[in-house]
Amino acid sequence: MNYKLLLILMVGLLVSSCVERNPIFKYNYNKDPKYTWGYAQFYGKYYADYGINNNVVTLSLFSDSLSINDK
């Protein structure tokens, strides 16, 4: 009897935690960011074994700092 009560309690707790959680604040991306530095990595045909026969280049861009405004 105790196991049935415990099982019902656990299932009830599990079902009650299934709530859609939406973020309170929506992040607005900067449409015109100011990048101050970055680097490129050239992999060439490194991924040819995975079916990617083109040369691969990655580009990473960064700003010098993050800032928070009053909004």
PyMOL Python script that loads the backbone (N, CA, C, O; Angstrom):
from pymol import cmd

cmd.read_pdbstr("""\
ATOM      1  N   MET A   1       0.824  -1.189   0.000  1.00  0.00           N
ATOM      2  CA  MET A   1       0.000   0.000   0.000  1.00  0.00           C
ATOM      3  C   MET A   1       0.871   1.258   0.000  1.00  0.00           C
ATOM      4  O   MET A   1       0.566   2.234  -0.686  1.00  0.00           O
ATOM      5  N   ASN A   2       1.943   1.226   0.766  1.00  0.00           N
ATOM      6  CA  ASN A   2       2.821   2.395   0.834  1.00  0.00           C
ATOM      7  C   ASN A   2       3.504   2.649  -0.497  1.00  0.00           C
ATOM      8  O   ASN A   2       3.750   3.797  -0.868  1.00  0.00           O
ATOM      9  N   TYR A   3       3.812   1.564  -1.222  1.00  0.00           N
ATOM     10  CA  TYR A   3       4.461   1.729  -2.520  1.00  0.00           C
ATOM     11  C   TYR A   3       3.521   2.379  -3.519  1.00  0.00           C
ATOM     12  O   TYR A   3       3.957   3.188  -4.338  1.00  0.00           O
ATOM     13  N   LYS A   4       2.243   2.042  -3.467  1.00  0.00           N
ATOM     14  CA  LYS A   4       1.274   2.645  -4.379  1.00  0.00           C
ATOM     15  C   LYS A   4       1.120   4.131  -4.092  1.00  0.00           C
ATOM     16  O   LYS A   4       1.064   4.942  -5.016  1.00  0.00           O
ATOM     17  N   LEU A   5       1.053   4.484  -2.835  1.00  0.00           N
ATOM     18  CA  LEU A   5       0.944   5.889  -2.456  1.00  0.00           C
ATOM     19  C   LEU A   5       2.190   6.663  -2.866  1.00  0.00           C
ATOM     20  O   LEU A   5       2.096   7.785  -3.362  1.00  0.00           O
ATOM     21  N   LEU A   6       3.351   6.060  -2.659  1.00  0.00           N
ATOM     22  CA  LEU A   6       4.604   6.701  -3.054  1.00  0.00           C
ATOM     23  C   LEU A   6       4.684   6.845  -4.569  1.00  0.00           C
ATOM     24  O   LEU A   6       5.143   7.872  -5.071  1.00  0.00           O
ATOM     25  N   LEU A   7       4.244   5.830  -5.299  1.00  0.00           N
ATOM     26  CA  LEU A   7       4.256   5.885  -6.759  1.00  0.00           C
ATOM     27  C   LEU A   7       3.314   6.963  -7.266  1.00  0.00           C
ATOM     28  O   LEU A   7       3.668   7.710  -8.178  1.00  0.00           O
ATOM     29  N   ILE A   8       2.131   7.057  -6.697  1.00  0.00           N
ATOM     30  CA  ILE A   8       1.180   8.100  -7.100  1.00  0.00           C
ATOM     31  C   ILE A   8       1.748   9.478  -6.792  1.00  0.00           C
ATOM     32  O   ILE A   8       1.618  10.394  -7.604  1.00  0.00           O
ATOM     33  N   LEU A   9       2.360   9.634  -5.659  1.00  0.00           N
ATOM     34  CA  LEU A   9       2.972  10.913  -5.288  1.00  0.00           C
ATOM     35  C   LEU A   9       4.101  11.278  -6.246  1.00  0.00           C
ATOM     36  O   LEU A   9       4.199  12.429  -6.671  1.00  0.00           O
ATOM     37  N   MET A  10       4.949  10.321  -6.589  1.00  0.00           N
ATOM     38  CA  MET A  10       6.067  10.588  -7.501  1.00  0.00           C
ATOM     39  C   MET A  10       5.562  10.927  -8.895  1.00  0.00           C
ATOM     40  O   MET A  10       6.077  11.850  -9.527  1.00  0.00           O
ATOM     41  N   VAL A  11       4.566  10.201  -9.387  1.00  0.00           N
ATOM     42  CA  VAL A  11       4.015  10.497 -10.713  1.00  0.00           C
ATOM     43  C   VAL A  11       3.350  11.870 -10.709  1.00  0.00           C
ATOM     44  O   VAL A  11       3.486  12.626 -11.671  1.00  0.00           O
ATOM     45  N   GLY A  12       2.639  12.196  -9.648  1.00  0.00           N
ATOM     46  CA  GLY A  12       2.024  13.515  -9.544  1.00  0.00           C
ATOM     47  C   GLY A  12       3.055  14.626  -9.533  1.00  0.00           C
ATOM     48  O   GLY A  12       2.869  15.659 -10.175  1.00  0.00           O
ATOM     49  N   LEU A  13       4.128  14.419  -8.812  1.00  0.00           N
ATOM     50  CA  LEU A  13       5.209  15.408  -8.768  1.00  0.00           C
ATOM     51  C   LEU A  13       5.876  15.552 -10.129  1.00  0.00           C
ATOM     52  O   LEU A  13       6.199  16.658 -10.562  1.00  0.00           O
ATOM     53  N   LEU A  14       6.077  14.430 -10.793  1.00  0.00           N
ATOM     54  CA  LEU A  14       6.707  14.454 -12.113  1.00  0.00           C
ATOM     55  C   LEU A  14       5.834  15.168 -13.131  1.00  0.00           C
ATOM     56  O   LEU A  14       6.335  15.956 -13.934  1.00  0.00           O
ATOM     57  N   VAL A  15       4.538  14.901 -13.108  1.00  0.00           N
ATOM     58  CA  VAL A  15       3.621  15.537 -14.054  1.00  0.00           C
ATOM     59  C   VAL A  15       3.487  17.025 -13.758  1.00  0.00           C
ATOM     60  O   VAL A  15       3.369  17.829 -14.683  1.00  0.00           O
ATOM     61  N   SER A  16       3.504  17.400 -12.489  1.00  0.00           N
ATOM     62  CA  SER A  16       3.364  18.819 -12.150  1.00  0.00           C
ATOM     63  C   SER A  16       4.585  19.631 -12.568  1.00  0.00           C
ATOM     64  O   SER A  16       4.492  20.850 -12.712  1.00  0.00           O
ATOM     65  N   SER A  17       5.716  18.981 -12.762  1.00  0.00           N
ATOM     66  CA  SER A  17       6.915  19.713 -13.176  1.00  0.00           C
ATOM     67  C   SER A  17       6.989  19.888 -14.686  1.00  0.00           C
ATOM     68  O   SER A  17       7.909  20.539 -15.181  1.00  0.00           O
ATOM     69  N   CYS A  18       6.055  19.328 -15.421  1.00  0.00           N
ATOM     70  CA  CYS A  18       6.034  19.449 -16.885  1.00  0.00           C
ATOM     71  C   CYS A  18       5.334  20.738 -17.282  1.00  0.00           C
ATOM     72  O   CYS A  18       4.213  20.709 -17.789  1.00  0.00           O
ATOM     73  N   VAL A  19       5.976  21.844 -17.058  1.00  0.00           N
ATOM     74  CA  VAL A  19       5.425  23.157 -17.366  1.00  0.00           C
ATOM     75  C   VAL A  19       6.324  23.807 -18.397  1.00  0.00           C
ATOM     76  O   VAL A  19       7.549  23.743 -18.296  1.00  0.00           O
ATOM     77  N   GLU A  20       5.710  24.434 -19.392  1.00  0.00           N
ATOM     78  CA  GLU A  20       6.507  25.131 -20.399  1.00  0.00           C
ATOM     79  C   GLU A  20       7.119  26.362 -19.754  1.00  0.00           C
ATOM     80  O   GLU A  20       6.417  27.198 -19.186  1.00  0.00           O
ATOM     81  N   ARG A  21       8.421  26.460 -19.851  1.00  0.00           N
ATOM     82  CA  ARG A  21       9.126  27.574 -19.228  1.00  0.00           C
ATOM     83  C   ARG A  21       9.664  28.492 -20.315  1.00  0.00           C
ATOM     84  O   ARG A  21      10.586  28.130 -21.046  1.00  0.00           O
ATOM     85  N   ASN A  22       9.086  29.669 -20.415  1.00  0.00           N
ATOM     86  CA  ASN A  22       9.534  30.671 -21.369  1.00  0.00           C
ATOM     87  C   ASN A  22      10.426  31.660 -20.648  1.00  0.00           C
ATOM     88  O   ASN A  22      10.167  32.008 -19.496  1.00  0.00           O
ATOM     89  N   PRO A  23      11.473  32.117 -21.314  1.00  0.00           N
ATOM     90  CA  PRO A  23      12.340  33.105 -20.662  1.00  0.00           C
ATOM     91  C   PRO A  23      11.574  34.405 -20.394  1.00  0.00           C
ATOM     92  O   PRO A  23      10.709  34.803 -21.173  1.00  0.00           O
ATOM     93  N   ILE A  24      11.902  35.041 -19.303  1.00  0.00           N
ATOM     94  CA  ILE A  24      11.227  36.287 -18.935  1.00  0.00           C
ATOM     95  C   ILE A  24      11.609  37.398 -19.901  1.00  0.00           C
ATOM     96  O   ILE A  24      10.749  38.152 -20.356  1.00  0.00           O
ATOM     97  N   PHE A  25      12.888  37.501 -20.212  1.00  0.00           N
ATOM     98  CA  PHE A  25      13.367  38.555 -21.089  1.00  0.00           C
ATOM     99  C   PHE A  25      13.809  37.941 -22.417  1.00  0.00           C
ATOM    100  O   PHE A  25      14.492  36.917 -22.437  1.00  0.00           O
ATOM    101  N   LYS A  26      13.422  38.561 -23.505  1.00  0.00           N
ATOM    102  CA  LYS A  26      13.861  38.109 -24.819  1.00  0.00           C
ATOM    103  C   LYS A  26      15.129  38.873 -25.177  1.00  0.00           C
ATOM    104  O   LYS A  26      15.169  40.101 -25.101  1.00  0.00           O
ATOM    105  N   TYR A  27      16.165  38.131 -25.568  1.00  0.00           N
ATOM    106  CA  TYR A  27      17.441  38.763 -25.915  1.00  0.00           C
ATOM    107  C   TYR A  27      17.333  39.355 -27.309  1.00  0.00           C
ATOM    108  O   TYR A  27      16.952  38.656 -28.249  1.00  0.00           O
ATOM    109  N   ASN A  28      17.658  40.618 -27.456  1.00  0.00           N
ATOM    110  CA  ASN A  28      17.669  41.285 -28.756  1.00  0.00           C
ATOM    111  C   ASN A  28      19.104  41.349 -29.249  1.00  0.00           C
ATOM    112  O   ASN A  28      19.969  41.954 -28.615  1.00  0.00           O
ATOM    113  N   TYR A  29      19.343  40.721 -30.384  1.00  0.00           N
ATOM    114  CA  TYR A  29      20.680  40.711 -30.951  1.00  0.00           C
ATOM    115  C   TYR A  29      20.998  42.045 -31.589  1.00  0.00           C
ATOM    116  O   TYR A  29      20.129  42.686 -32.181  1.00  0.00           O
ATOM    117  N   ASN A  30      22.246  42.460 -31.466  1.00  0.00           N
ATOM    118  CA  ASN A  30      22.703  43.693 -32.085  1.00  0.00           C
ATOM    119  C   ASN A  30      22.760  43.497 -33.589  1.00  0.00           C
ATOM    120  O   ASN A  30      23.435  42.587 -34.071  1.00  0.00           O
ATOM    121  N   LYS A  31      22.059  44.342 -34.336  1.00  0.00           N
ATOM    122  CA  LYS A  31      21.995  44.183 -35.793  1.00  0.00           C
ATOM    123  C   LYS A  31      23.236  44.717 -36.497  1.00  0.00           C
ATOM    124  O   LYS A  31      23.505  44.341 -37.638  1.00  0.00           O
ATOM    125  N   ASP A  32      23.988  45.576 -35.841  1.00  0.00           N
ATOM    126  CA  ASP A  32      25.207  46.128 -36.432  1.00  0.00           C
ATOM    127  C   ASP A  32      26.332  46.090 -35.396  1.00  0.00           C
ATOM    128  O   ASP A  32      26.704  47.135 -34.862  1.00  0.00           O
ATOM    129  N   PRO A  33      26.879  44.908 -35.103  1.00  0.00           N
ATOM    130  CA  PRO A  33      27.908  44.828 -34.063  1.00  0.00           C
ATOM    131  C   PRO A  33      29.235  45.428 -34.524  1.00  0.00           C
ATOM    132  O   PRO A  33      29.546  45.456 -35.714  1.00  0.00           O
ATOM    133  N   LYS A  34      29.988  45.894 -33.572  1.00  0.00           N
ATOM    134  CA  LYS A  34      31.315  46.457 -33.846  1.00  0.00           C
ATOM    135  C   LYS A  34      32.362  45.441 -33.389  1.00  0.00           C
ATOM    136  O   LYS A  34      32.629  45.315 -32.194  1.00  0.00           O
ATOM    137  N   TYR A  35      32.942  44.731 -34.327  1.00  0.00           N
ATOM    138  CA  TYR A  35      33.966  43.739 -33.997  1.00  0.00           C
ATOM    139  C   TYR A  35      35.319  44.420 -33.949  1.00  0.00           C
ATOM    140  O   TYR A  35      35.651  45.229 -34.815  1.00  0.00           O
ATOM    141  N   THR A  36      36.097  44.086 -32.931  1.00  0.00           N
ATOM    142  CA  THR A  36      37.397  44.741 -32.779  1.00  0.00           C
ATOM    143  C   THR A  36      38.555  43.805 -33.098  1.00  0.00           C
ATOM    144  O   THR A  36      39.655  44.270 -33.399  1.00  0.00           O
ATOM    145  N   TRP A  37      38.329  42.495 -33.039  1.00  0.00           N
ATOM    146  CA  TRP A  37      39.400  41.574 -33.390  1.00  0.00           C
ATOM    147  C   TRP A  37      38.805  40.219 -33.736  1.00  0.00           C
ATOM    148  O   TRP A  37      37.636  39.943 -33.467  1.00  0.00           O
ATOM    149  N   GLY A  38      39.625  39.396 -34.327  1.00  0.00           N
ATOM    150  CA  GLY A  38      39.164  38.071 -34.708  1.00  0.00           C
ATOM    151  C   GLY A  38      40.311  37.259 -35.286  1.00  0.00           C
ATOM    152  O   GLY A  38      41.440  37.736 -35.398  1.00  0.00           O
ATOM    153  N   TYR A  39      39.996  36.020 -35.650  1.00  0.00           N
ATOM    154  CA  TYR A  39      41.006  35.183 -36.286  1.00  0.00           C
ATOM    155  C   TYR A  39      40.323  34.173 -37.201  1.00  0.00           C
ATOM    156  O   TYR A  39      39.151  33.840 -37.027  1.00  0.00           O
ATOM    157  N   ALA A  40      41.074  33.703 -38.164  1.00  0.00           N
ATOM    158  CA  ALA A  40      40.588  32.699 -39.109  1.00  0.00           C
ATOM    159  C   ALA A  40      41.440  31.441 -38.972  1.00  0.00           C
ATOM    160  O   ALA A  40      42.652  31.515 -38.768  1.00  0.00           O
ATOM    161  N   GLN A  41      40.790  30.294 -39.087  1.00  0.00           N
ATOM    162  CA  GLN A  41      41.495  29.016 -39.056  1.00  0.00           C
ATOM    163  C   GLN A  41      41.223  28.291 -40.373  1.00  0.00           C
ATOM    164  O   GLN A  41      40.070  28.120 -40.769  1.00  0.00           O
ATOM    165  N   PHE A  42      42.276  27.874 -41.035  1.00  0.00           N
ATOM    166  CA  PHE A  42      42.156  27.172 -42.306  1.00  0.00           C
ATOM    167  C   PHE A  42      42.428  25.691 -42.075  1.00  0.00           C
ATOM    168  O   PHE A  42      43.514  25.311 -41.639  1.00  0.00           O
ATOM    169  N   TYR A  43      41.429  24.857 -42.373  1.00  0.00           N
ATOM    170  CA  TYR A  43      41.562  23.423 -42.174  1.00  0.00           C
ATOM    171  C   TYR A  43      41.841  22.681 -43.485  1.00  0.00           C
ATOM    172  O   TYR A  43      42.208  21.506 -43.459  1.00  0.00           O
ATOM    173  N   GLY A  44      41.675  23.342 -44.613  1.00  0.00           N
ATOM    174  CA  GLY A  44      41.912  22.680 -45.895  1.00  0.00           C
ATOM    175  C   GLY A  44      40.944  21.535 -46.096  1.00  0.00           C
ATOM    176  O   GLY A  44      39.751  21.684 -45.830  1.00  0.00           O
ATOM    177  N   LYS A  45      41.424  20.411 -46.553  1.00  0.00           N
ATOM    178  CA  LYS A  45      40.580  19.238 -46.777  1.00  0.00           C
ATOM    179  C   LYS A  45      40.634  18.273 -45.593  1.00  0.00           C
ATOM    180  O   LYS A  45      40.598  17.056 -45.776  1.00  0.00           O
ATOM    181  N   TYR A  46      40.720  18.809 -44.408  1.00  0.00           N
ATOM    182  CA  TYR A  46      40.826  18.010 -43.190  1.00  0.00           C
ATOM    183  C   TYR A  46      39.612  17.102 -42.997  1.00  0.00           C
ATOM    184  O   TYR A  46      39.740  15.998 -42.468  1.00  0.00           O
ATOM    185  N   TYR A  47      38.441  17.561 -43.423  1.00  0.00           N
ATOM    186  CA  TYR A  47      37.209  16.805 -43.219  1.00  0.00           C
ATOM    187  C   TYR A  47      36.826  15.967 -44.437  1.00  0.00           C
ATOM    188  O   TYR A  47      35.662  15.589 -44.570  1.00  0.00           O
ATOM    189  N   ALA A  48      37.751  15.673 -45.312  1.00  0.00           N
ATOM    190  CA  ALA A  48      37.461  14.863 -46.500  1.00  0.00           C
ATOM    191  C   ALA A  48      37.007  13.452 -46.132  1.00  0.00           C
ATOM    192  O   ALA A  48      36.226  12.849 -46.868  1.00  0.00           O
ATOM    193  N   ASP A  49      37.474  12.923 -45.022  1.00  0.00           N
ATOM    194  CA  ASP A  49      37.037  11.592 -44.580  1.00  0.00           C
ATOM    195  C   ASP A  49      35.561  11.558 -44.195  1.00  0.00           C
ATOM    196  O   ASP A  49      34.954  10.488 -44.151  1.00  0.00           O
ATOM    197  N   TYR A  50      34.975  12.742 -43.913  1.00  0.00           N
ATOM    198  CA  TYR A  50      33.579  12.829 -43.517  1.00  0.00           C
ATOM    199  C   TYR A  50      32.678  13.254 -44.679  1.00  0.00           C
ATOM    200  O   TYR A  50      31.516  13.598 -44.463  1.00  0.00           O
ATOM    201  N   GLY A  51      33.194  13.234 -45.890  1.00  0.00           N
ATOM    202  CA  GLY A  51      32.405  13.573 -47.072  1.00  0.00           C
ATOM    203  C   GLY A  51      32.385  15.053 -47.410  1.00  0.00           C
ATOM    204  O   GLY A  51      31.624  15.467 -48.285  1.00  0.00           O
ATOM    205  N   ILE A  52      33.195  15.858 -46.745  1.00  0.00           N
ATOM    206  CA  ILE A  52      33.275  17.290 -47.055  1.00  0.00           C
ATOM    207  C   ILE A  52      34.555  17.488 -47.851  1.00  0.00           C
ATOM    208  O   ILE A  52      35.643  17.551 -47.280  1.00  0.00           O
ATOM    209  N   ASN A  53      34.425  17.586 -49.168  1.00  0.00           N
ATOM    210  CA  ASN A  53      35.603  17.653 -50.030  1.00  0.00           C
ATOM    211  C   ASN A  53      36.082  19.076 -50.281  1.00  0.00           C
ATOM    212  O   ASN A  53      37.120  19.266 -50.913  1.00  0.00           O
ATOM    213  N   ASN A  54      35.356  20.076 -49.805  1.00  0.00           N
ATOM    214  CA  ASN A  54      35.770  21.465 -49.973  1.00  0.00           C
ATOM    215  C   ASN A  54      36.739  21.867 -48.866  1.00  0.00           C
ATOM    216  O   ASN A  54      36.804  21.222 -47.820  1.00  0.00           O
ATOM    217  N   ASN A  55      37.476  22.921 -49.105  1.00  0.00           N
ATOM    218  CA  ASN A  55      38.328  23.478 -48.056  1.00  0.00           C
ATOM    219  C   ASN A  55      37.448  24.094 -46.975  1.00  0.00           C
ATOM    220  O   ASN A  55      36.384  24.637 -47.272  1.00  0.00           O
ATOM    221  N   VAL A  56      37.884  24.012 -45.735  1.00  0.00           N
ATOM    222  CA  VAL A  56      37.104  24.526 -44.612  1.00  0.00           C
ATOM    223  C   VAL A  56      37.880  25.653 -43.951  1.00  0.00           C
ATOM    224  O   VAL A  56      39.053  25.500 -43.611  1.00  0.00           O
ATOM    225  N   VAL A  57      37.207  26.794 -43.773  1.00  0.00           N
ATOM    226  CA  VAL A  57      37.776  27.952 -43.092  1.00  0.00           C
ATOM    227  C   VAL A  57      36.775  28.385 -42.026  1.00  0.00           C
ATOM    228  O   VAL A  57      35.591  28.542 -42.321  1.00  0.00           O
ATOM    229  N   THR A  58      37.231  28.577 -40.805  1.00  0.00           N
ATOM    230  CA  THR A  58      36.364  29.136 -39.766  1.00  0.00           C
ATOM    231  C   THR A  58      36.832  30.549 -39.456  1.00  0.00           C
ATOM    232  O   THR A  58      38.029  30.838 -39.457  1.00  0.00           O
ATOM    233  N   LEU A  59      35.877  31.413 -39.194  1.00  0.00           N
ATOM    234  CA  LEU A  59      36.165  32.807 -38.877  1.00  0.00           C
ATOM    235  C   LEU A  59      35.508  33.123 -37.543  1.00  0.00           C
ATOM    236  O   LEU A  59      34.297  32.957 -37.396  1.00  0.00           O
ATOM    237  N   SER A  60      36.285  33.571 -36.578  1.00  0.00           N
ATOM    238  CA  SER A  60      35.772  33.936 -35.263  1.00  0.00           C
ATOM    239  C   SER A  60      36.000  35.427 -35.060  1.00  0.00           C
ATOM    240  O   SER A  60      37.128  35.910 -35.169  1.00  0.00           O
ATOM    241  N   LEU A  61      34.930  36.152 -34.764  1.00  0.00           N
ATOM    242  CA  LEU A  61      34.997  37.598 -34.563  1.00  0.00           C
ATOM    243  C   LEU A  61      34.592  37.920 -33.133  1.00  0.00           C
ATOM    244  O   LEU A  61      33.694  37.286 -32.579  1.00  0.00           O
ATOM    245  N   PHE A  62      35.256  38.907 -32.536  1.00  0.00           N
ATOM    246  CA  PHE A  62      35.012  39.270 -31.151  1.00  0.00           C
ATOM    247  C   PHE A  62      34.963  40.780 -31.001  1.00  0.00           C
ATOM    248  O   PHE A  62      35.541  41.519 -31.798  1.00  0.00           O
ATOM    249  N   SER A  63      34.259  41.226 -29.959  1.00  0.00           N
ATOM    250  CA  SER A  63      34.328  42.632 -29.573  1.00  0.00           C
ATOM    251  C   SER A  63      35.231  42.722 -28.350  1.00  0.00           C
ATOM    252  O   SER A  63      35.551  41.702 -27.739  1.00  0.00           O
ATOM    253  N   ASP A  64      35.635  43.913 -27.996  1.00  0.00           N
ATOM    254  CA  ASP A  64      36.581  44.029 -26.894  1.00  0.00           C
ATOM    255  C   ASP A  64      35.918  43.907 -25.531  1.00  0.00           C
ATOM    256  O   ASP A  64      36.609  43.669 -24.541  1.00  0.00           O
ATOM    257  N   SER A  65      34.586  44.063 -25.446  1.00  0.00           N
ATOM    258  CA  SER A  65      33.939  43.909 -24.146  1.00  0.00           C
ATOM    259  C   SER A  65      32.425  43.803 -24.325  1.00  0.00           C
ATOM    260  O   SER A  65      31.865  44.188 -25.352  1.00  0.00           O
ATOM    261  N   LEU A  66      31.797  43.273 -23.301  1.00  0.00           N
ATOM    262  CA  LEU A  66      30.340  43.273 -23.227  1.00  0.00           C
ATOM    263  C   LEU A  66      29.905  44.409 -22.327  1.00  0.00           C
ATOM    264  O   LEU A  66      30.615  44.770 -21.389  1.00  0.00           O
ATOM    265  N   SER A  67      28.763  44.965 -22.602  1.00  0.00           N
ATOM    266  CA  SER A  67      28.268  46.043 -21.750  1.00  0.00           C
ATOM    267  C   SER A  67      26.773  45.850 -21.490  1.00  0.00           C
ATOM    268  O   SER A  67      26.060  45.257 -22.299  1.00  0.00           O
ATOM    269  N   ILE A  68      26.328  46.349 -20.379  1.00  0.00           N
ATOM    270  CA  ILE A  68      24.924  46.262 -19.994  1.00  0.00           C
ATOM    271  C   ILE A  68      24.412  47.687 -19.834  1.00  0.00           C
ATOM    272  O   ILE A  68      25.031  48.519 -19.172  1.00  0.00           O
ATOM    273  N   ASN A  69      23.259  47.946 -20.462  1.00  0.00           N
ATOM    274  CA  ASN A  69      22.672  49.276 -20.303  1.00  0.00           C
ATOM    275  C   ASN A  69      21.477  49.195 -19.354  1.00  0.00           C
ATOM    276  O   ASN A  69      21.188  48.120 -18.829  1.00  0.00           O
ATOM    277  N   ASP A  70      20.786  50.292 -19.126  1.00  0.00           N
ATOM    278  CA  ASP A  70      19.703  50.305 -18.147  1.00  0.00           C
ATOM    279  C   ASP A  70      18.424  49.660 -18.660  1.00  0.00           C
ATOM    280  O   ASP A  70      17.478  49.499 -17.889  1.00  0.00           O
ATOM    281  N   LYS A  71      18.360  49.289 -19.927  1.00  0.00           N
ATOM    282  CA  LYS A  71      17.153  48.663 -20.474  1.00  0.00           C
ATOM    283  C   LYS A  71      17.257  47.177 -20.345  1.00  0.00           C
ATOM    284  O   LYS A  71      16.343  46.456 -20.746  1.00  0.00           O
TER     285      LYS A  71
END
""", "prot")
cmd.dss("prot")
cmd.show_as("cartoon", "prot")
cmd.util.cbc("prot")
cmd.orient("prot")
